[in-house]
Amino acid sequence: MVSAELLKNLRCLDRADKLYVMQVLLSDLVQEEADLVKPGQAYPIYSPYDAFEAADTMLKVFKESKTEDNA
């Protein structure tokens, strides 16, 4: 959690320093995102393929919403 003192100090910075802090933080975030996906690693991909029960449920909900709209 960000402390009130830190926010107070950041707000006191001049524009150039605020932009620099933003640049550093964004760079850190980009690096963290890059570390999430590792090259050569296999990742599962979930698909609704062959999910007939889920498709049937969605169709029932769709039909019910259509009849409610027309009522």
N, CA, C and O atoms as CSV, one atom per row, in Angstrom:
chain,resi,resn,atom,element,x,y,z
A,1,MET,N,N,0.838,-1.175,0.000
A,1,MET,CA,C,0.000,0.000,0.000
A,1,MET,C,C,0.881,1.235,0.000
A,1,MET,O,O,1.920,1.274,0.659
A,2,VAL,N,N,0.456,2.235,-0.741
A,2,VAL,CA,C,1.231,3.462,-0.864
A,2,VAL,C,C,0.952,4.339,0.350
A,2,VAL,O,O,-0.200,4.574,0.716
A,3,SER,N,N,2.018,4.814,0.961
A,3,SER,CA,C,1.849,5.643,2.151
A,3,SER,C,C,1.456,7.067,1.771
A,3,SER,O,O,1.771,7.545,0.681
A,4,ALA,N,N,0.775,7.718,2.674
A,4,ALA,CA,C,0.355,9.105,2.463
A,4,ALA,C,C,1.583,9.996,2.340
A,4,ALA,O,O,1.576,10.965,1.581
A,5,GLU,N,N,2.632,9.675,3.081
A,5,GLU,CA,C,3.856,10.478,3.035
A,5,GLU,C,C,4.509,10.396,1.654
A,5,GLU,O,O,4.988,11.401,1.128
A,6,LEU,N,N,4.527,9.205,1.076
A,6,LEU,CA,C,5.103,9.044,-0.258
A,6,LEU,C,C,4.311,9.859,-1.278
A,6,LEU,O,O,4.891,10.565,-2.103
A,7,LEU,N,N,2.983,9.757,-1.218
A,7,LEU,CA,C,2.155,10.531,-2.155
A,7,LEU,C,C,2.369,12.027,-1.980
A,7,LEU,O,O,2.432,12.772,-2.959
A,8,LYS,N,N,2.481,12.464,-0.730
A,8,LYS,CA,C,2.719,13.886,-0.455
A,8,LYS,C,C,4.042,14.333,-1.083
A,8,LYS,O,O,4.124,15.398,-1.694
A,9,ASN,N,N,5.079,13.498,-0.922
A,9,ASN,CA,C,6.390,13.838,-1.488
A,9,ASN,C,C,6.361,13.843,-3.016
A,9,ASN,O,O,6.979,14.697,-3.651
A,10,LEU,N,N,5.642,12.890,-3.598
A,10,LEU,CA,C,5.543,12.854,-5.060
A,10,LEU,C,C,4.825,14.083,-5.602
A,10,LEU,O,O,5.199,14.617,-6.646
A,11,ARG,N,N,3.800,14.527,-4.895
A,11,ARG,CA,C,3.051,15.703,-5.340
A,11,ARG,C,C,3.874,16.979,-5.249
A,11,ARG,O,O,3.588,17.954,-5.944
A,12,CYS,N,N,4.884,16.980,-4.404
A,12,CYS,CA,C,5.737,18.161,-4.254
A,12,CYS,C,C,6.799,18.263,-5.359
A,12,CYS,O,O,7.416,19.314,-5.527
A,13,LEU,N,N,7.009,17.194,-6.098
A,13,LEU,CA,C,8.017,17.206,-7.158
A,13,LEU,C,C,7.606,18.141,-8.287
A,13,LEU,O,O,6.423,18.404,-8.504
A,14,ASP,N,N,8.613,18.635,-8.997
A,14,ASP,CA,C,8.279,19.443,-10.170
A,14,ASP,C,C,7.892,18.510,-11.321
A,14,ASP,O,O,8.041,17.291,-11.228
A,15,ARG,N,N,7.406,19.094,-12.381
A,15,ARG,CA,C,6.863,18.323,-13.504
A,15,ARG,C,C,7.883,17.335,-14.078
A,15,ARG,O,O,7.553,16.175,-14.326
A,16,ALA,N,N,9.113,17.789,-14.288
A,16,ALA,CA,C,10.147,16.932,-14.883
A,16,ALA,C,C,10.435,15.724,-13.987
A,16,ALA,O,O,10.591,14.606,-14.478
A,17,ASP,N,N,10.502,15.952,-12.685
A,17,ASP,CA,C,10.767,14.847,-11.765
A,17,ASP,C,C,9.592,13.867,-11.715
A,17,ASP,O,O,9.795,12.657,-11.616
A,18,LYS,N,N,8.369,14.389,-11.782
A,18,LYS,CA,C,7.194,13.510,-11.817
A,18,LYS,C,C,7.229,12.632,-13.065
A,18,LYS,O,O,6.939,11.437,-13.000
A,19,LEU,N,N,7.585,13.233,-14.202
A,19,LEU,CA,C,7.682,12.454,-15.439
A,19,LEU,C,C,8.766,11.391,-15.339
A,19,LEU,O,O,8.593,10.277,-15.833
A,20,TYR,N,N,9.886,11.732,-14.698
A,20,TYR,CA,C,10.968,10.767,-14.525
A,20,TYR,C,C,10.506,9.598,-13.649
A,20,TYR,O,O,10.775,8.441,-13.971
A,21,VAL,N,N,9.815,9.893,-12.548
A,21,VAL,CA,C,9.303,8.839,-11.670
A,21,VAL,C,C,8.339,7.941,-12.445
A,21,VAL,O,O,8.378,6.718,-12.315
A,22,MET,N,N,7.473,8.563,-13.252
A,22,MET,CA,C,6.549,7.776,-14.073
A,22,MET,C,C,7.307,6.877,-15.035
A,22,MET,O,O,6.945,5.714,-15.213
A,23,GLN,N,N,8.357,7.405,-15.658
A,23,GLN,CA,C,9.139,6.627,-16.610
A,23,GLN,C,C,9.784,5.427,-15.917
A,23,GLN,O,O,9.779,4.323,-16.462
A,24,VAL,N,N,10.328,5.630,-14.741
A,24,VAL,CA,C,10.968,4.539,-14.002
A,24,VAL,C,C,9.938,3.478,-13.634
A,24,VAL,O,O,10.187,2.284,-13.800
A,25,LEU,N,N,8.775,3.913,-13.131
A,25,LEU,CA,C,7.735,2.956,-12.732
A,25,LEU,C,C,7.185,2.189,-13.924
A,25,LEU,O,O,6.960,0.983,-13.831
A,26,LEU,N,N,6.966,2.868,-15.038
A,26,LEU,CA,C,6.474,2.190,-16.236
A,26,LEU,C,C,7.495,1.192,-16.764
A,26,LEU,O,O,7.136,0.105,-17.218
A,27,SER,N,N,8.752,1.561,-16.704
A,27,SER,CA,C,9.807,0.646,-17.130
A,27,SER,C,C,9.812,-0.609,-16.257
A,27,SER,O,O,9.973,-1.722,-16.758
A,28,ASP,N,N,9.634,-0.420,-14.950
A,28,ASP,CA,C,9.560,-1.565,-14.036
A,28,ASP,C,C,8.371,-2.459,-14.370
A,28,ASP,O,O,8.492,-3.684,-14.367
A,29,LEU,N,N,7.216,-1.847,-14.661
A,29,LEU,CA,C,6.028,-2.621,-14.997
A,29,LEU,C,C,6.216,-3.408,-16.285
A,29,LEU,O,O,5.793,-4.561,-16.377
A,30,VAL,N,N,6.842,-2.798,-17.274
A,30,VAL,CA,C,7.101,-3.490,-18.537
A,30,VAL,C,C,8.003,-4.692,-18.297
A,30,VAL,O,O,7.778,-5.764,-18.859
A,31,GLN,N,N,9.010,-4.518,-17.472
A,31,GLN,CA,C,9.919,-5.627,-17.179
A,31,GLN,C,C,9.195,-6.747,-16.449
A,31,GLN,O,O,9.418,-7.923,-16.735
A,32,GLU,N,N,8.330,-6.389,-15.508
A,32,GLU,CA,C,7.568,-7.410,-14.790
A,32,GLU,C,C,6.654,-8.182,-15.738
A,32,GLU,O,O,6.506,-9.397,-15.603
A,33,GLU,N,N,6.045,-7.492,-16.688
A,33,GLU,CA,C,5.183,-8.159,-17.663
A,33,GLU,C,C,6.002,-9.114,-18.536
A,33,GLU,O,O,5.567,-10.226,-18.832
A,34,ALA,N,N,7.173,-8.673,-18.936
A,34,ALA,CA,C,8.028,-9.511,-19.784
A,34,ALA,C,C,8.468,-10.764,-19.033
A,34,ALA,O,O,8.671,-11.814,-19.643
A,35,ASP,N,N,8.615,-10.660,-17.729
A,35,ASP,CA,C,9.044,-11.810,-16.929
A,35,ASP,C,C,7.932,-12.843,-16.748
A,35,ASP,O,O,8.206,-13.981,-16.368
A,36,LEU,N,N,6.681,-12.461,-17.018
A,36,LEU,CA,C,5.561,-13.381,-16.840
A,36,LEU,C,C,5.553,-14.484,-17.898
A,36,LEU,O,O,5.186,-15.622,-17.602
A,37,VAL,N,N,5.951,-14.160,-19.116
A,37,VAL,CA,C,5.953,-15.117,-20.217
A,37,VAL,C,C,7.400,-15.453,-20.547
A,37,VAL,O,O,8.179,-14.596,-20.966
A,38,LYS,N,N,7.734,-16.704,-20.349
A,38,LYS,CA,C,9.115,-17.130,-20.588
A,38,LYS,C,C,9.207,-17.849,-21.932
A,38,LYS,O,O,8.355,-18.678,-22.251
A,39,PRO,N,N,10.239,-17.535,-22.719
A,39,PRO,CA,C,10.407,-18.192,-24.017
A,39,PRO,C,C,10.633,-19.691,-23.853
A,39,PRO,O,O,11.324,-20.134,-22.935
A,40,GLY,N,N,10.040,-20.460,-24.758
A,40,GLY,CA,C,10.216,-21.897,-24.731
A,40,GLY,C,C,9.324,-22.625,-23.738
A,40,GLY,O,O,9.332,-23.855,-23.679
A,41,GLN,N,N,8.557,-21.877,-22.960
A,41,GLN,CA,C,7.665,-22.469,-21.963
A,41,GLN,C,C,6.314,-22.775,-22.608
A,41,GLN,O,O,5.837,-22.000,-23.438
A,42,ALA,N,N,5.704,-23.878,-22.241
A,42,ALA,CA,C,4.375,-24.225,-22.747
A,42,ALA,C,C,3.326,-23.682,-21.783
A,42,ALA,O,O,3.457,-23.810,-20.566
A,43,TYR,N,N,2.291,-23.077,-22.341
A,43,TYR,CA,C,1.210,-22.525,-21.537
A,43,TYR,C,C,-0.114,-23.110,-22.020
A,43,TYR,O,O,-0.353,-23.186,-23.225
A,44,PRO,N,N,-0.981,-23.526,-21.086
A,44,PRO,CA,C,-2.273,-24.086,-21.497
A,44,PRO,C,C,-3.177,-22.999,-22.066
A,44,PRO,O,O,-3.179,-21.863,-21.591
A,45,ILE,N,N,-3.932,-23.357,-23.072
A,45,ILE,CA,C,-4.915,-22.454,-23.659
A,45,ILE,C,C,-6.269,-23.113,-23.498
A,45,ILE,O,O,-6.503,-24.217,-23.990
A,46,TYR,N,N,-7.155,-22.421,-22.804
A,46,TYR,CA,C,-8.481,-22.974,-22.558
A,46,TYR,C,C,-9.417,-22.531,-23.663
A,46,TYR,O,O,-9.412,-21.371,-24.074
A,47,SER,N,N,-10.215,-23.463,-24.134
A,47,SER,CA,C,-11.097,-23.215,-25.267
A,47,SER,C,C,-12.459,-23.825,-24.994
A,47,SER,O,O,-12.559,-24.846,-24.312
A,48,PRO,N,N,-13.517,-23.204,-25.524
A,48,PRO,CA,C,-14.846,-23.796,-25.359
A,48,PRO,C,C,-15.110,-24.937,-26.342
A,48,PRO,O,O,-16.229,-25.446,-26.407
A,49,TYR,N,N,-14.102,-25.341,-27.102
A,49,TYR,CA,C,-14.255,-26.419,-28.064
A,49,TYR,C,C,-14.733,-27.678,-27.352
A,49,TYR,O,O,-14.161,-28.068,-26.334
A,50,ASP,N,N,-15.759,-28.306,-27.866
A,50,ASP,CA,C,-16.379,-29.502,-27.285
A,50,ASP,C,C,-17.032,-29.240,-25.925
A,50,ASP,O,O,-17.233,-30.175,-25.150
A,51,ALA,N,N,-17.366,-27.982,-25.626
A,51,ALA,CA,C,-18.052,-27.659,-24.375
A,51,ALA,C,C,-19.540,-27.538,-24.667
A,51,ALA,O,O,-20.118,-26.453,-24.606
A,52,PHE,N,N,-20.146,-28.673,-24.986
A,52,PHE,CA,C,-21.542,-28.669,-25.426
A,52,PHE,C,C,-22.506,-28.248,-24.320
A,52,PHE,O,O,-23.490,-27.557,-24.585
A,53,GLU,N,N,-22.232,-28.657,-23.095
A,53,GLU,CA,C,-23.110,-28.285,-21.983
A,53,GLU,C,C,-23.085,-26.771,-21.764
A,53,GLU,O,O,-24.127,-26.156,-21.535
A,54,ALA,N,N,-21.900,-26.176,-21.834
A,54,ALA,CA,C,-21.788,-24.730,-21.672
A,54,ALA,C,C,-22.507,-24.013,-22.808
A,54,ALA,O,O,-23.184,-23.012,-22.576
A,55,ALA,N,N,-22.368,-24.510,-24.021
A,55,ALA,CA,C,-23.044,-23.900,-25.170
A,55,ALA,C,C,-24.555,-23.999,-25.015
A,55,ALA,O,O,-25.275,-23.058,-25.349
A,56,ASP,N,N,-25.039,-25.124,-24.513
A,56,ASP,CA,C,-26.476,-25.304,-24.302
A,56,ASP,C,C,-26.984,-24.328,-23.242
A,56,ASP,O,O,-28.052,-23.738,-23.400
A,57,THR,N,N,-26.227,-24.161,-22.173
A,57,THR,CA,C,-26.615,-23.213,-21.123
A,57,THR,C,C,-26.665,-21.792,-21.669
A,57,THR,O,O,-27.604,-21.048,-21.387
A,58,MET,N,N,-25.669,-21.420,-22.442
A,58,MET,CA,C,-25.640,-20.076,-23.026
A,58,MET,C,C,-26.825,-19.865,-23.968
A,58,MET,O,O,-27.426,-18.791,-23.980
A,59,LEU,N,N,-27.158,-20.877,-24.748
A,59,LEU,CA,C,-28.287,-20.768,-25.672
A,59,LEU,C,C,-29.595,-20.594,-24.908
A,59,LEU,O,O,-30.441,-19.793,-25.304
A,60,LYS,N,N,-29.767,-21.340,-23.812
A,60,LYS,CA,C,-30.980,-21.206,-22.996
A,60,LYS,C,C,-31.087,-19.800,-22.417
A,60,LYS,O,O,-32.162,-19.201,-22.446
A,61,VAL,N,N,-29.999,-19.272,-21.898
A,61,VAL,CA,C,-30.000,-17.917,-21.330
A,61,VAL,C,C,-30.317,-16.906,-22.416
A,61,VAL,O,O,-31.080,-15.969,-22.183
A,62,PHE,N,N,-29.748,-17.078,-23.588
A,62,PHE,CA,C,-30.007,-16.171,-24.708
A,62,PHE,C,C,-31.486,-16.187,-25.090
A,62,PHE,O,O,-32.096,-15.136,-25.289
A,63,LYS,N,N,-32.054,-17.390,-25.189
A,63,LYS,CA,C,-33.469,-17.508,-25.559
A,63,LYS,C,C,-34.368,-16.886,-24.491
A,63,LYS,O,O,-35.357,-16.230,-24.817
A,64,GLU,N,N,-34.027,-17.089,-23.218
A,64,GLU,CA,C,-34.810,-16.504,-22.138
A,64,GLU,C,C,-34.752,-14.973,-22.170
A,64,GLU,O,O,-35.756,-14.303,-21.928
A,65,SER,N,N,-33.582,-14.434,-22.467
A,65,SER,CA,C,-33.465,-12.975,-22.518
A,65,SER,C,C,-34.229,-12.415,-23.710
A,65,SER,O,O,-34.772,-11.312,-23.634
A,66,LYS,N,N,-34.277,-13.155,-24.799
A,66,LYS,CA,C,-35.036,-12.713,-25.984
A,66,LYS,C,C,-36.532,-12.661,-25.656
A,66,LYS,O,O,-37.215,-11.708,-26.030
A,67,THR,N,N,-37.047,-13.694,-24.952
A,67,THR,CA,C,-38.481,-13.722,-24.626
A,67,THR,C,C,-38.816,-12.638,-23.612
A,67,THR,O,O,-39.911,-12.077,-23.651
A,68,GLU,N,N,-37.883,-12.329,-22.695
A,68,GLU,CA,C,-38.125,-11.254,-21.716
A,68,GLU,C,C,-38.143,-9.904,-22.410
A,68,GLU,O,O,-38.922,-9.032,-22.025
A,69,ASP,N,N,-37.313,-9.707,-23.415
A,69,ASP,CA,C,-37.279,-8.448,-24.169
A,69,ASP,C,C,-38.575,-8.236,-24.944
A,69,ASP,O,O,-39.030,-7.103,-25.101
A,70,ASN,N,N,-39.162,-9.315,-25.422
A,70,ASN,CA,C,-40.386,-9.230,-26.216
A,70,ASN,C,C,-41.640,-9.141,-25.351
A,70,ASN,O,O,-42.715,-8.828,-25.861
A,71,ALA,N,N,-41.521,-9.409,-24.061
A,71,ALA,CA,C,-42.703,-9.411,-23.177
A,71,ALA,C,C,-43.109,-8.009,-22.787
A,71,ALA,O,O,-44.079,-7.829,-22.051
